[in-house]
Amino acid sequence: MKKIKEISGGICAAQGFSASGVHCGIKKKKKDLTLIFSDVPALSAGVFTQSKTVAACVTIDKQQLKKSKTAQAILINSGNANACTGERGMMNAKQTIATTASALKIKESQVLVSSTGVIGQFLPMDKVTLGIYEAQEKLSPQGFQEAAEGIMTTDTFAKEYAVEILLSGVPVRIGGIAKGSGMIAPNMATMLAFITTDVNISHTLLKKAFTKASDMSFNRITVDGDTSTNDMALILANGKAENKTIVSEQTDYKTFYNALEHVLITLSKMIVKDGEGATKFVEVIVLGAKSKKDAELAGRTICNSPLVKTAIYGEDANWGRILAAVGRSGISFHPEKTEIYFDDLRILGQQYDISFSEALAKKVLMKKEITITVDLHGGSHSATFWTCDFSVEYVRINASYRS
């Protein structure tokens, strides 16, 4: 893999992008409105929640992306999901697009919108409208940290990341911000992510790269198995790096894709590490599956198991819960051939060999970051997922989310 250089700047690291984050009054005190802007129209693509219950912004953005291959601005509000709000919610989302376009003096077709927060409440449009104009006035290439803060809900820290790569000797940058802490599950996980890049690439290949990279990152994380109404990830590519346009899946495309996947995986891991009430970050690797689908099904089921997650929180080497999760995943495998490892410590051997040290297992499980490897010994396919433990704090946070 060619060198990927980590840089500062987050969502504004790429040339031609600016951002801002302001408090407009949806929340009591914290920033709740973020604006991302490209100096020129940028190629755009998105991936969205698979839930049948979707927020107005999801419906409208899908329409916007069908109408135009480009976008220049993304407006995100937090604290209010604008979901299950009917026709009024749709009208409010359209109004935010119109207001943003007016403030930026661009076409409405060039604006995408996103919301996150409590379901079933109407947006306070008077506050949002004033906030849009304030956000426009505060747009800056140095506004990446404020932008990351403006999309947070129960997140405990802002999530932003950026890298630089060389494409045929030309520097190209990719940056992003994300939010997510609860309602996180593989299937276009419950989260928001916004990516900007100055790469010059065809629209077809941008969409292909973003969809695949999202599947290998955002769709491989889980906190609690819940999929939200508002999940989305959007990317803008404005071409200002002026590299030779990527039109085929040759070296430059592969280099760009690897860097894009790296950015998305990094943001994904931040989301899991910030899981509501989480005390441990867990990487789950499934090896030896008969097919890619089997590897993914097994990995997802392990990661979404409340029994597995509570055992990890309790630092209990309960390998039976992991094997049981694989058993109910629906895949074809031989339990007696399966091996399970906590980091490098084998917990379960073939033919149900459980000759391991409970003390050493406890020592591994006391760590903040753990790798669980499940080798099915039934094929050549593998998959990697990321999750966290379930703690009593998760229940407390979600029992009082609206208050």
C-alpha positions in Angstrom: 0.0 0.0 0.0 1.3 3.4 -0.9 2.0 5.8 1.9 -1.0 7.5 3.6 0.0 10.6 5.5 -2.2 11.7 8.4 -2.7 15.5 8.3 -4.7 18.1 10.2 -7.8 19.9 8.9 -10.5 17.3 9.0 -13.4 18.2 6.7 -11.5 21.2 5.5 -8.2 19.5 4.7 -8.9 19.2 1.0 -8.5 22.3 -1.2 -11.5 24.5 -1.7 -13.5 23.4 1.3 -14.7 25.5 4.3 -17.0 24.7 7.2 -18.6 26.1 10.4 -20.5 24.9 13.4 -22.8 27.1 15.4 -25.5 27.0 18.2 -28.8 28.0 16.8 -31.0 26.9 19.7 -32.2 23.4 18.9 -30.1 22.3 21.8 -29.9 24.2 25.1 -26.2 25.2 24.9 -24.1 23.0 22.6 -23.4 23.6 18.9 -26.3 22.1 16.8 -25.8 23.3 13.2 -23.0 22.5 10.8 -22.4 23.8 7.3 -19.9 22.3 4.8 -19.1 24.3 1.6 -17.1 23.7 -1.5 -15.9 26.7 -3.5 -17.0 25.0 -6.7 -19.6 22.3 -7.5 -18.3 18.9 -6.4 -19.2 15.5 -7.5 -21.4 13.9 -4.9 -22.5 10.5 -3.7 -24.1 9.0 -0.7 -25.2 5.8 1.1 -28.2 5.7 3.4 -30.0 3.8 6.1 -31.7 0.5 5.1 -34.5 1.2 7.6 -38.0 1.5 6.2 -38.7 4.3 8.6 -36.6 7.2 7.2 -36.2 10.9 8.1 -37.2 13.6 5.7 -33.5 14.4 4.9 -32.9 10.8 3.7 -35.8 11.0 1.2 -34.8 14.5 0.0 -31.1 13.8 -0.4 -31.8 10.7 -2.5 -33.9 12.9 -4.7 -31.2 15.6 -4.8 -28.5 13.1 -5.8 -30.7 11.8 -8.6 -31.3 15.3 -10.0 -27.7 16.3 -9.9 -24.3 14.7 -9.9 -22.8 17.6 -8.0 -23.4 19.4 -4.8 -21.7 22.4 -3.1 -23.1 22.4 0.4 -24.2 20.1 3.2 -26.2 21.5 6.1 -26.5 19.3 9.2 -28.5 19.9 12.4 -28.2 17.9 15.6 -30.7 17.6 18.5 -33.7 16.9 16.2 -34.0 14.1 13.7 -36.9 15.6 11.8 -38.1 12.0 11.4 -41.7 10.7 11.5 -42.8 14.3 11.1 -44.9 13.8 7.9 -45.5 16.4 5.3 -44.5 19.3 7.6 -41.1 17.6 8.2 -40.6 17.3 4.4 -41.5 21.0 4.0 -39.1 22.0 6.7 -36.3 20.1 5.1 -37.0 21.7 1.8 -37.1 25.1 3.4 -33.6 24.5 5.0 -32.3 23.7 1.5 -33.9 26.9 0.1 -32.5 29.0 2.9 -29.0 27.5 2.6 -29.0 28.0 -1.2 -30.0 31.6 -0.7 -27.4 32.3 2.0 -24.7 30.8 -0.2 -26.0 32.2 -3.5 -26.0 28.8 -5.1 -28.8 26.6 -6.7 -31.0 24.6 -4.5 -30.0 21.5 -6.4 -26.5 22.0 -4.9 -27.6 21.6 -1.3 -27.8 18.4 0.7 -29.3 18.2 4.2 -28.9 15.9 7.2 -30.5 15.7 10.7 -29.8 13.7 13.9 -31.4 13.7 17.3 -34.8 13.0 18.8 -37.5 11.4 16.5 -41.0 12.8 16.2 -40.3 16.5 16.8 -40.6 19.4 14.4 -37.6 21.6 13.6 -37.8 25.1 15.1 -37.5 26.7 11.7 -37.1 30.3 13.0 -34.0 29.3 14.9 -32.7 27.1 12.1 -33.1 29.9 9.5 -31.1 32.3 11.7 -28.6 29.7 12.3 -28.0 29.0 8.6 -27.1 32.7 8.0 -24.8 32.7 11.0 -23.1 29.4 9.8 -22.7 31.0 6.3 -21.0 34.1 7.8 -18.6 31.9 9.9 -17.5 29.6 7.1 -13.8 29.1 7.2 -11.1 26.6 6.2 -10.3 26.5 9.9 -13.8 25.6 10.9 -13.4 21.9 10.8 -13.4 21.4 14.6 -16.5 23.4 15.1 -18.2 21.5 12.2 -17.4 18.2 13.9 -18.8 19.5 17.2 -22.0 20.7 15.5 -23.1 17.2 14.5 -22.7 15.5 17.9 -25.6 14.1 20.0 -24.6 11.7 22.8 -21.0 11.7 21.4 -18.4 12.4 24.1 -15.8 13.7 21.6 -15.7 15.2 18.1 -14.7 12.7 15.4 -12.6 14.1 12.5 -9.7 12.8 10.4 -7.8 13.7 7.3 -5.0 12.2 5.1 -2.9 13.1 2.1 -1.7 10.8 -0.6 0.1 11.1 -3.9 -1.6 10.2 -7.2 1.0 10.1 -9.9 3.1 12.6 -7.9 0.2 15.0 -7.3 -0.9 15.6 -3.6 -4.6 14.7 -3.0 -6.4 15.1 0.3 -9.3 13.3 1.9 -10.9 14.5 5.1 -14.1 13.8 7.1 -16.2 14.2 10.2 -18.6 11.7 11.7 -21.0 11.3 14.6 -22.3 8.3 16.3 -22.4 6.7 19.8 -25.7 4.8 20.1 -28.1 3.2 17.7 -25.1 1.8 15.8 -25.5 -1.4 13.8 -24.0 -2.8 10.5 -26.4 -2.1 7.7 -25.4 1.5 6.9 -25.0 1.9 10.6 -26.8 4.5 12.8 -24.5 7.4 12.3 -23.7 10.3 10.1 -20.4 10.8 8.1 -19.4 13.5 5.7 -16.3 13.2 3.6 -14.6 15.8 1.4 -11.8 15.3 -1.1 -10.1 17.4 -3.8 -9.5 14.4 -6.0 -10.3 14.6 -9.7 -12.3 11.4 -10.5 -15.2 10.2 -12.6 -18.6 10.2 -10.9 -19.0 6.5 -11.6 -15.8 5.6 -9.9 -16.4 8.0 -7.0 -19.7 6.3 -6.3 -18.2 2.8 -6.6 -15.3 3.6 -4.3 -17.5 5.3 -1.7 -20.1 2.5 -1.6 -17.4 -0.2 -1.3 -15.4 1.7 1.3 -18.6 2.3 3.3 -19.4 -1.4 3.3 -16.0 -2.2 4.6 -16.2 0.4 7.4 -19.5 1.9 8.4 -21.3 -1.3 7.7 -18.8 -3.3 9.8 -19.5 -1.5 13.1 -22.1 -2.1 15.8 -22.7 -0.7 19.3 -26.2 -2.0 20.1 -27.7 -3.5 16.9 -30.1 -0.7 16.2 -30.4 0.9 12.8 -31.6 4.6 12.8 -34.0 6.6 10.7 -31.3 9.1 9.7 -28.2 7.1 8.8 -26.2 8.5 6.0 -22.7 9.1 4.6 -22.1 11.7 2.0 -19.0 12.5 0.0 -18.0 15.6 -2.1 -15.1 15.6 -4.6 -14.3 19.0 -6.1 -11.3 18.1 -8.3 -9.2 21.0 -7.1 -6.1 18.8 -6.6 -6.0 18.8 -10.4 -4.6 15.3 -10.6 -5.1 13.5 -13.9 -8.8 12.5 -13.8 -9.2 8.9 -12.6 -11.4 7.1 -15.2 -10.3 3.5 -14.8 -9.5 1.2 -11.9 -5.8 1.4 -12.3 -3.0 2.4 -9.9 -4.3 5.9 -9.0 -7.8 4.6 -8.3 -6.5 1.8 -6.1 -4.3 4.3 -4.2 -7.3 6.6 -3.8 -9.6 3.8 -2.7 -7.2 2.5 -0.1 -6.9 6.0 1.4 -10.6 6.5 1.4 -11.2 3.2 3.1 -8.6 4.0 5.6 -10.3 7.3 6.5 -13.7 5.6 6.8 -12.4 2.8 8.9 -10.6 5.3 11.2 -13.9 7.3 11.7 -15.8 4.0 12.2 -13.4 3.0 15.0 -13.9 6.4 16.6 -17.6 5.8 16.7 -17.3 2.4 18.3 -14.8 3.6 20.9 -17.3 6.3 21.8 -20.2 3.8 22.1 -22.7 4.9 24.7 -21.4 3.6 28.0 -18.6 1.6 26.4 -15.6 0.6 28.4 -13.9 -1.7 25.8 -13.2 -1.6 22.0 -13.5 -5.0 20.4 -12.3 -6.2 17.0 -13.9 -9.4 15.9 -12.2 -11.4 13.1 -13.9 -14.4 11.5 -11.6 -16.7 9.6 -12.1 -20.0 7.7 -15.7 -19.3 6.5 -17.2 -21.1 3.4 -18.2 -17.8 1.8 -17.8 -14.0 2.3 -21.5 -13.9 3.3 -21.0 -16.6 6.0 -18.0 -14.7 7.4 -20.1 -11.5 7.6 -23.1 -13.1 9.1 -21.1 -14.8 11.8 -19.2 -11.6 12.6 -22.4 -9.5 12.8 -24.1 -12.0 15.0 -21.2 -12.1 17.5 -21.0 -8.3 17.6 -24.7 -7.8 18.1 -25.1 -10.4 20.8 -26.0 -8.7 24.1 -24.7 -11.8 25.9 -21.3 -11.6 24.3 -21.1 -7.9 24.9 -22.1 -8.1 28.6 -19.6 -11.0 29.1 -16.8 -8.7 27.7 -17.9 -5.9 30.0 -17.8 -8.4 32.9 -14.4 -9.6 31.8 -15.8 -13.2 31.7 -14.1 -15.6 29.2 -17.5 -17.1 28.3 -16.5 -18.6 24.9 -19.9 -20.5 24.8 -21.7 -17.3 24.1 -19.5 -16.6 21.1 -19.9 -20.1 19.7 -23.7 -19.9 20.3 -23.9 -16.7 18.4 -22.2 -18.2 15.4 -24.6 -21.2 15.7 -27.7 -18.9 15.4 -26.2 -16.8 12.7 -27.7 -19.1 10.1 -24.4 -20.1 8.5 -23.2 -23.7 7.8 -20.2 -24.7 9.9 -18.9 -27.4 12.2 -18.8 -26.2 15.9 -16.3 -29.0 16.8 -13.8 -27.5 14.3 -14.0 -24.0 15.6 -11.2 -22.2 17.5 -11.6 -19.0 19.4 -8.9 -16.6 20.5 -8.8 -13.6 22.8 -5.9 -11.6 21.3 -3.2 -14.4 21.0 -4.7 -16.6 23.8 -6.6 -19.6 22.6 -9.8 -20.0 24.6 -11.4 -22.8 22.6 -9.6 -25.4 20.5 -10.9 -27.9 18.1 -13.0 -30.8 19.5 -14.0 -28.4 22.3 -10.5 -28.2 23.9 -10.8 -25.6 26.7 -7.4 -26.0 28.3 -6.7 -22.3 28.8 -5.7 -20.2 31.8 -8.6 -18.3 33.3 -6.1 -15.9 34.9 -4.5 -15.1 31.5 -8.0 -14.8 29.9 -9.0 -12.3 32.6 -5.8 -10.3 32.0 -6.7 -10.0 28.3 -10.3 -9.0 29.0 -9.1 -6.3 31.4 -7.6 -4.4 28.5 -9.4 -1.5 26.9 -8.9 -2.9 23.3 -9.4 -6.6 22.6 -9.3 -8.8 19.5 -11.6 -11.8 19.3 -10.7 -14.2 16.5 -13.0 -17.0 15.5 -11.5 -19.6 13.1 -14.2 -21.8 11.6 -11.7 -24.0 9.7 -14.3 -24.5 6.9 -13.1 -22.4 4.0 -10.9 -19.4 2.9 -13.2 -16.4 3.5 -12.9 -13.9 6.3 -14.4 -10.7 7.7 -13.6 -8.1 10.3 -16.0 -6.1 12.5 -15.7 -3.6 15.3 -17.9 -3.4 18.4 -17.8 -2.5 22.1 -19.1 -3.9 25.3 -22.5 -3.3 27.0 -22.4 -1.6 30.3 -24.9 -0.4 32.9 -24.1 3.1 31.7 -25.6 2.3 28.2 -29.0 1.7 29.9 -28.8 4.9 31.9 -28.0 7.0 28.8 -30.8 5.5 26.7 -33.4 5.5 29.5 -33.3 9.3 29.6 -32.3 10.2 26.0 -35.2 12.7 25.6 -34.7 14.5 28.9 
